[in-house]
Amino acid sequence: MEESLRNEQVMQYIPLVHKVVHGLKINNKEYDHEDLVNIGVIGLMSAVEKYNHSLNVPFINYAYMRIKGAIIDEIRKTSKVSRNKIKAVNDYYDAVTHLQQSLLRTPTDQEICKGMEISDKDLKDIYETIHQLSDVSLDDILFDHSSNETNLMEVMTDQTAVKAEDKVIQAEQFDFMKKAVLTLTEREQQILQLIYHEELSMKEVGYVFDISTPRVSQIHGKALLKLRETIRKDYGHD
């Protein structure tokens, strides 16, 4: 994108930055409204630079995620939460993602503790840290739920590791994956596309939909389980 067009788009969405800042409830005296707007503009510039038009998410939502993420990341740099606690939270999300992919469902607290080799108390401390890091409230923003099924089918087909040279098997695989994906809700389809095609983290997907990372993890696990059950039931694949 030419610099002039990029600057024009940034200026066009400056009001969105103000909306995000206004919607955030941040008790941090180190940053005033103007500081947060400036940080948000950096996030907006990143959105303009990195937005992919093939992404099945409107630009306004992608920009919203980038603006919010830039502000929250900057605030967290000055938060009183220790690096060890933040690392524990990141390890928790990694463990939940790994367990979800292997179990095809949301793991229980007991399974998480076992997978991370931590105690129940340690897990409670992690939950408290997550709550501490998530003390923001955002205004709702419109989301276009129209979906492009073809893109998602391509994504899910890629995840099956079908041999490229076997066109017949690939076509059959694509067909039953397409039908299986159609059993998912629009949000489940969109979340899978963002995770597997756009390679967004669950945290970033949460920004897009304005929901918590654990909620994204829950929807992701439920969607994978539904796909597995549909394929096994209707197409005899395991």
QUIZINOR-V603783 format. One record per residue. D_FIRST is the distance of its C-alpha to the first C-alpha in whole Angstrom. Layout:
D_FIRST  D_FIRST
//
This chain:
0  4  6  8  7  6  10  11  10  12  15  15  16  18  21  21  21  24  25  25  27  30  30  31  34  34  37  36  37  35  32  32  30  28  27  26  24  22  22  21  18  17  17  15  12  13  12  9  8  10  11  11  12  15  17  20  19  18  15  17  19  17  16  20  21  18  20  23  23  22  25  27  27  27  30  32  31  34  36  40  39  40  38  40  40  36  37  39  37  34  37  38  35  35  38  38  35  37  40  38  37  41  43  40  41  41  43  46  47  49  47  44  47  48  45  44  48  48  51  51  51  48  46  47  46  42  42  43  40  38  39  39  35  34  36  33  33  30  30  30  26  26  25  24  27  26  25  24  27  26  23  26  29  27  26  30  31  29  31  34  34  35  36  34  36  38  37  40  40  36  36  39  37  34  36  38  35  34  37  37  34  35  37  35  34  31  30  31  29  26  27  28  24  23  25  25  22  20  22  22  25  28  27  24  25  27  25  23  27  28  31  33  32  35  35  32  34  37  35  33  37  38  36  36  40  40  38  41  43  42  42  45  47  46  45  47  44  45
//
